[in-house]
Amino acid sequence: MATVSLDRVTKVYPNGVEAVHELELDVADGEFIVLVGPSGCGKTTALRMVAGLESITAGELQIAGRVMNDVPSKDRDIAMVFQNYALYPHMTVAQNIGFALKLRKLPKDEIARKVREAASILSLTDQLDRKPGQLSGGQRQRVAMGRAIVRDPSVFLMDEPLSNLDAKLRVQMRAEVSRLQRRLGVATLYVTHDQIEAMTMGDRVAVMHSGVLQQCAAPQVLYAQPANLFVAAFIGSPSMNLYEATLSDDAQAIRLGSQAVTLPADAQRTRPGLASYRDRTFAVGIRPEHLKLAGTDDGAARLAADVELVEALGPELLVHFRLDATQVQVGGALSEDEDLGDLRIGPASRTTSAGVARVPPTTAVRVGDQIAFDVATEHLHFFDLQTGAAIGA
């Protein structure tokens, strides 16, 4: 078994494009780390540098304590699973799984034993004599996994291995991959653009944007304590509602457009960093589940809004609304079609801004209603609009 350590690893292409900037990341023995971010953020380039498929411009890569910058890929004791399976169509499942062992000139009986063991782990025993064209997408992906398993590598590298599968199969396969990784106990670096996949699979999740590591932490830490606006906007589905805000004169409330939301009594103690924003605009973030339809009693922490759309999802309703606050937009965090250059933070162009709330399925709300939400102010997030950094506790 082995660990992986990237110490200020940088990749600059000949045309001057810096794909990865001083990446610092450690993968412990047996740990499952997921690199996640929008297309073009540098996550696959980072994986390919670990694999030896891309050269390292600066910094140091170590696997099992050995510097690997100039070590050929075949000598790194890693196994990689690709997005497109990369199976040989003319070979059977057994031949595909055992091909790397055949190249090593291992005895036939040992190859057969390792193939049978891998097939048993991956529920492929009944498919060993079939060819890839006769298999489903999930089965082909398991064959690709089997080919990696039989090599007994020190490190697994996986580059979006589930992205070609349909939605239902992806849910099934991500559970299978997670169970397999736990069973094998091999350090694993997994790349995906799907933040739900990242959050459900990783021991830790490393969020990247424009070649820079934004935050690396356990999934729930990322969700509850995002380090900056990009992580706040990227992690979570639906995304965090982000608006421009100011403090009231007595710093006991925040202003969102024409409305005021009273802060908890201990807000100044738990968020001392807010004190320096008395005369400055900052960003406030509200998770959809921290808005609930207001009751009949007047509430100080309340927001009025107009309902635009109601999505019934079975166990919950997503209520899309508009309110007269200025929305904060974070470039690259919400859509793969957005420009993925430098982090862009700015107000929306409309006089009213969109938002979404997650409420119980029995909530009585319809399109066109004028409603009020009670805000769980103890769960508010605050960010600096200039740097994007979270305003510290």
HELIX and SHEET records of a PDB file:
HELIX    1   1 LYS A   43  ALA A   51  1                                   9    
HELIX    2   2 SER A   73  ASP A   75  5                                   3    
HELIX    3   3 VAL A   93  LEU A  103  1                                  11    
HELIX    4   4 LYS A  108  ILE A  121  1                                  14    
HELIX    5   5 THR A  125  GLN A  127  5                                   3    
HELIX    6   6 PRO A  132  GLN A  134  5                                   3    
HELIX    7   7 GLY A  137  ILE A  149  1                                  13    
HELIX    8   8 ALA A  167  LEU A  184  1                                  18    
HELIX    9   9 GLN A  195  MET A  201  1                                   7    
HELIX   10  10 PRO A  219  ALA A  224  1                                   6    
HELIX   11  11 LEU A  229  PHE A  234  1                                   6    
HELIX   12  12 ALA A  267  THR A  270  1                                   4    
HELIX   13  13 PRO A  272  TYR A  277  5                                   6    
HELIX   14  14 PRO A  288  HIS A  290  5                                   3    
HELIX   15  15 THR A  377  HIS A  379  5                                   3    
SHEET    1   A 4 GLU A  18  VAL A  27  0                                        
SHEET    2   A 4 VAL A   4  VAL A  12 -1                                        
SHEET    3   A 4 ALA A  58  ILE A  63 -1                                        
SHEET    4   A 4 ARG A  66  VAL A  67 -1                                        
SHEET    1   B 6 ILE A  78  VAL A  81  0                                        
SHEET    2   B 6 VAL A 155  ASP A 159  1                                        
SHEET    3   B 6 ALA A 187  THR A 192  1                                        
SHEET    4   B 6 PHE A  32  VAL A  36  1                                        
SHEET    5   B 6 ARG A 204  HIS A 209  1                                        
SHEET    6   B 6 VAL A 212  ALA A 217 -1                                        
SHEET    1   C 5 GLN A 259  THR A 262  0                                        
SHEET    2   C 5 ALA A 253  LEU A 256 -1                                        
SHEET    3   C 5 ASN A 241  LEU A 247 -1                                        
SHEET    4   C 5 PHE A 282  ILE A 286 -1                                        
SHEET    5   C 5 HIS A 381  PHE A 383 -1                                        
SHEET    1   D 5 LEU A 291  LEU A 293  0                                        
SHEET    2   D 5 GLN A 370  VAL A 375 -1                                        
SHEET    3   D 5 ARG A 302  ALA A 312 -1                                        
SHEET    4   D 5 LEU A 317  LEU A 323 -1                                        
SHEET    5   D 5 SER A 353  VAL A 359 -1                                        
SHEET    1   E 2 VAL A 328  VAL A 330  0                                        
SHEET    2   E 2 ILE A 345  PRO A 347 -1                                        
END                                                                             
